Amino acid sequence: MSGCQGSGGTPPDTIFTPFLARKGDMGDGRPDRSGFITLLVRERTSADGEEQAMVNLSKAAAIIGAYEHPTRYAPDKSELLLHLESAQGALEDAGLSRGDVDAYLTSGSGAPPALTLTDYLNLHPKFVDDTDVGGASFLFHLNLACLGIQAGWFRCALITYGSTARSRRVAVGTGGLARRGATGLAPTPDSFEEVYGLTTVGMRALMAQRHMHQYGTKPEQLAAVAVAMRRHASKNPHAMYRDPITVEDVLRSRMISSPLHMLDCCIISDGAGAVVVASPEVARGCKKTPVWVLGFGEGVIHHEAGHRDWTATAFPQAASQAFGMSGVRREDIDMAMVYDAFTITVVTALEGLGFCQVGEGGPFVEGGRIELGGELPVNTDGGGLSSNHPGRRGMFLLIEATRQLRHEAGERQVPGCRLALCGATGGGTGLRQSAAVAILGRD
């Protein structure tokens, strides 16, 4: 939940934090006669730089079901069917049925996806949401689910995703609007940006170029990220690419947008997944170990009329909220799942999340530090660089973190994993970007 700086006579270190109050309690003795859940604001002072929530939302909800569809290529299935099969898998994993679901959240399929999918899945939820902020959407959905559960609005939320990007031959990272099916440009912002041929990989390449110029980051350091992800994918039977690669292989692969080679870029796959998020009362009665949401946060960044650092992300804002809510430290985290559409995004994500200083992400990813057995294993399923990337990978961060915290990851299990961080981004680097962070833990 985003804090905002006070104005007027408010001390500069005081941050106003919104929180949810139940119907009938305005938090100051005044009854709520509106009949709606109320969003209140209380001020609090940050003592250590991390944002502290006035209402304790840590462990207000848990992930009790998770399912990743094994497909990476499904020309015989629709996106709707992938949603359905994933929903069934997650509910079965939780030991629940469709009738237990009273909230539904989704993104990325149809128009509008939530209405289409509640019909297709035959759901009758009290709450529906299809917030779309790109690849981070599903972590935003997790945050909404936690807030709604804490407010007493609903008890069990289903979040689903499905995409046939590979089957439909969608140019996820290299195509502009026209190649993604758009028939015209919106007056704002497309007419000021798309006419110059912007692509996702081109924007990330600009970020990488700037990072190299400003901080001395080397192509070999970016390549180390791809090598680590492939090593993890080799232990994942469902990963799209499992053969080992070397730094030299990455640097010899075809240049896509300098300095990013083909193996610096995520794969394009079909894929789907779902998670079930529930109240503590529901979670305690389910068949699997609950994975508690200990902290979460969101952030956005834009080009600020052209005055911004090209290497910056929205992670610092989101991470500050998540760590402040959870009460854990970065050195407590056993493994991390971060959005890896490109190797450079892992480097800047680790900087923005605070695991290393800005500009030190290149050296940080070298020497096996982010591999299994290293200081901070990252993307143990192989990530978007080797396992799957159907277009919006945030869902799979939650699923793999849940596997790790349940100790169900098999050969790629992080020993004794108790705390995991998920960090996802969405939108376009250098333009408008979202970020969401969730810190998950087990009892």
N, C-alpha and C positions, 0 to 999 in steps of 0.2 A: 504494500500500500504506500503510495507516494507521500512523502513529507513535503511541506512547503515552508519557505522561510517567512518568518513574521515580518511585519512592517511597522512603521511608526515608532512607538516607544518600546517595542519588544526587543529584548537583548538578542544580539546576533547569533548566540549559540542555542537559542530556543527554537525548536522545530515543532510545528503543529502536525499531529498525527491523527488521521481519521480512524475511527473504529466503529464497529457495528454494535448497536444496542438492541435488545429485544423489544418487541412491541410492549408499550406500557411503562417503559423505563427510559426517560430522557437523560439519565445519568446525573441529574442535578435536582432531583425531587419533583420535576414537572412531569405529569403524565403525558404520554403520547396519544393524542386523540385522532391521529391521521389514519390509523388502520394499516400503516405500512411499516416495514422494517426501516429504521432510521439510521442514517450515517451521521455520527457526531464527530466533533473535533475537540481534542484536549491537547494542551501544550505539555511538552516535557523537554528537559534539557539533556543534551548528549554529553556524557562525561568522557567517553573514550573514542568518539568519532563514529561509532556504529549507532544506527537508529534503533531506539528502544520503543516498542509498542506499549501503549497504556493498558490495553487489554491483552492478556496472555492467550495468543492463538496457537502457541506451540502445543502439539498433540491434540489439537481440536478435531483432527480427522486423520484417517489412515488409508493407505492403499491396501485393499484387501483382495484384489483380483487383478491379474495382469496376463495379457496374451499377445504374443507377436506372431502374426501370420507367417508361416515358413516360406511363402512364395517370394520369388524375386522376378518372376515373369509369368503373367497370368492372362494370356490373350483370350482365354475361354471364360473369363470372369468379368463381371461389371464391378465398378467401384462400390456400388450399393451392396453387392454380394460380399465383397471383402469386408465392408463395415459389419455386415450381419455375422459372418463367420468369426470375426474378431470379437464382437460383442458376446456371442455365444461362448467363445473360449474363455473370456475374462470372467463372465458370470459363473461358468462351471468351475473355474479356478477358485472363485470365492465361495462356492457352494450356495449360490443364490439363483434366483430366476428373474425373468423379466418383470414379474409383478412386484419385486422388491425395489425396483428402480423408481425413484420419484424426482430425479433431476437428470437432464441429458444435455451434454455439451459436445460440439463437434466443429470442424472447420474443413474447408477445402473440397467439397463435393457438391455440385449442383447449385441452384439458385432459387430460394435460399436453402442451404443444406439441412438445417435443423428441422424445418417443416417436412421436407422430403423424407428425411431419415426417421423421424418419429413415426411417420406413416409406414415406411418400409419395415421398420423394426417392430411395429405394433406396440409402441410405448405410449403411456399416458402420464407424462411427468407433470409435476407442479411447477417446475422451473426448466426453461430451455434457453440455451445460449449458443450463438455461433460467432463469437468474437474471432476476428481474423486479423492477426498481426504477423502473418507469415509463419516461418518455421518455429517461432516461440509460442504459437497459439495455444498449444496443449498444456504448457506450463501456466499460461494465463488462465486456462480453464481449471487447472488444479487449484490455483489461488481462489478463483470464484467459488469452487466447490467447498473449500475450507471455510470461506466466509459465510456461505449459505448454510452450511451445517452448524457452524458456531452460533448463527443467528436463530437457529431453530426452524428455518424455512423448509428444509428437507433433511433426510437422513442418509440417502444412498444415491450417489451420482455416478452415471456411466459416461465415459469420455471415449469416443471412437475416432478412428482415422482410416481412410482407404484411398489408394491411388493406383492408377494403371499408367503412370507416366512413361514407363518403358514400352509397354504394349502400344501406346498411342504415339510413340516416337516424339515425345515432347522435348524440345530443346531447353531444358531447365536452366542451364547456366549460360548458354551461348547465343540464345535467340532473343531478339527484342520483342516488342509487343506484337508485331505482325506475325512473327513465327509462333507466338503463343495463342494465336487465334483472334487477336483484337482486330476490329475492322475500322477503328478510328481513334484519334487522340482526344483525350479530355483537354479542355482549355488550360486547366491547371492541375497538376504540374507537367503533364506529358508534353505539351507543346513547347515547353522551355527546356526539356531534357531529352526526350526520346528522339527528337530530330537529329541529335548528334550521335546516334548509334550506340547508346549505352547498352551494355550487357552486364549480367551479374559477374561473370568472370573478369570482364574488363575493369569493373569497379574494385574488385578484390585485388587485381593486379596493381592498380594504382596505389592501394593501401600497402601492398608488399613493397613496391618501389620506394614509397615514402619511408617505410620502416627501415629498409636497407640503407637509405640515404641518411636518415636521422640518427639511427642507432647502430649501424654497422652490421645488421643482421645478414647472414650468409645463405645462399641457396642450399648449401649442405645442411644447414640447421632446419630449414623448411622440409627438406627431404627426410630428415630424421623422424619427423612426425608421420609421414606416409609409411615409413618402414615399421614404426611402432604399431600403427593401426593394422598393417598387414600381418604382423606377428600375432596380434590378438585374434584376427580373423581366422588364422590357421587353426585356432582352437574352437572355432564356432562352426558346427556342421552346416548351418544354414547360410553362412556368409557367401556373398556372390563371388568374391575372389579370395582364394586361400593360399595360393602359391607364394612362397617367400620372395621378397624383393630387397634390393640393397640401395644405399644412397646413390651409387653410380647408376643403377637402373632408373631411378627417378630423374636424375640429371640428364640421362640420355633419352628419356622419353620425349615425345613430340612437344614442342612449345605451343601452348594454346594462347596465352596472353602474357607477354614477358613481365615478370620473371617466372610465371607459373607454367610448369610443364603439365603434361597430361596426368601424370601420377600425383601431381599436387592438387588435382581436382577430384571432387566426389564423383562416384559412379551415378548412373541413372538406372533405377530399378522400379519394378512394381513393389507394392508392399502395403501392409495394414497392421493395425494394432489397437488395443483397447485397454483401459484401466478402469477399475471400480474404486471409488473413494467413498468412505462411509464414516459415520459418527463412531465414537469410542464404544457406545453401547452395541452397535451392530458389529463392529470389528471384533470385539471380544468373543462373539459367538460364531465366528467364521472358522473354516477348516484350516486356513493357512496363517502363518505368523504375520501379524499386522506390521506394515511398514509405515511408521508414523511420519507425518509432515511436521518437522520441528521448526521450520522457518521458511518464509518465502518472500520474494520481493520482485518488483517490476521496475523497468526504466525505459525511457525513450530518448533518442538523440536525433537531431536533424542538422541541416547544414548551416543554420543560424545566419542566413543571408550571406553565406559564403565565408564566414569567419569561424572556422573550426579546424581542429587537428584531424587530418585524414586517418591517423592511426587510432583514434579514440573510438570507444564503444560505449554502449549504455550499461555495461556490466557493473561499473563502480556503484551506481545508484542502487541497482537491484541487489547486489551482493551486500551492501551496507544494511539494507533492510532485513535480508534473510539471516545474516549472521547475528544481527542485533536481536531478532526475534528468537532465534534458536538458543542463543547463549553459548554456542560452541566456537572454538577457534579454528583457524585455517589448518593449523598443525594437527588438529584432531581428525580431520577428514581422511578416511581410508582409501577412497577412490573417487574419481570424478568422471562424469559424463558431460562433455561439452560439444557444442555444435561444430562439426568439422566439414563444412561444405568445401573448404580449401585448407591447405596446410597453414596458411597465414592466419586463418581465423582461430586456430588452436593457440597459436602464439599470442595473439592479441587478447584472446579470452582469458588465458591464464594470467596475463598482466592485469586485465580489468577486474578479474575476480580476486586479485590480491595475493596470489600464490608466489608472485615474484614482482619486482619493481618494473615500472614501465620502461621499456627499452631492453630489458634483460630476458625477454621471452625466448630469444634465439638460443642463448647458452643454456637456459633452463631445460629445454626439451632434448638436449644432447645427452649422451652417455647412459641411456637407458632409464633416465629418471621417471619418464611417463609410461614405462612398460611394466608389465606384470613382474613383480619382484623389485620394482623401483620405489622411489620415495612416494610418488603419487601416480598410480596406474590410471590411465585416461582411456576412456572408450574401449572397455575390455571386450566388447562384442565385435570390434573391428571398425566401428564407426561408419560414417557416410563415405569415407574414403575406400572402404573395402567390403563392408557387410551389406548395407542397403541405404538408399537415399531416394525415396519416391517423390521428393519435392519438398516435404516438410518433415524434418526428422525429429522434432522435439518429442513426439510420442515415444520414440524408441529409447530416448535417454531415460525416461521414467521406467520403462519396462526392464531395461538391463540393470538399472540401479536396484529395482525391486528384486530381481533375481539374485544379485550379489548380496543384498541384505538378508535374504531368506536362505542364503548359502545353497542356492540351486544352480550355480553357474558351471558346474562340472569342472572340466579341465582348466578353464580360465578363472576359476574362483579366486578372489582375493582372500587370503587366510584371515579368519577372525573379523571379517568386515562388519562394522557396526554403524558407521556413519558414511553417507555418500552425498555428493553434491551434484546436482543437475543444473547446467547453465545453457540456455538456448537463446539464439538471436533470430530475428526475422526482419524482412525488408531489405533495403539496399544500403550498403556501405557508402558513406559520403552523401547520402540523400536523407532518407528517413529510416531509422532502425529501432526495433524493439529489442528488449532483453528481459529475460525472466530467470530467476534463480530459485531453486528449491533445495533445502537441506533435509535429507531423509535419514531416519534411524530406526533401529530395532530395539526391543526391550532388552 
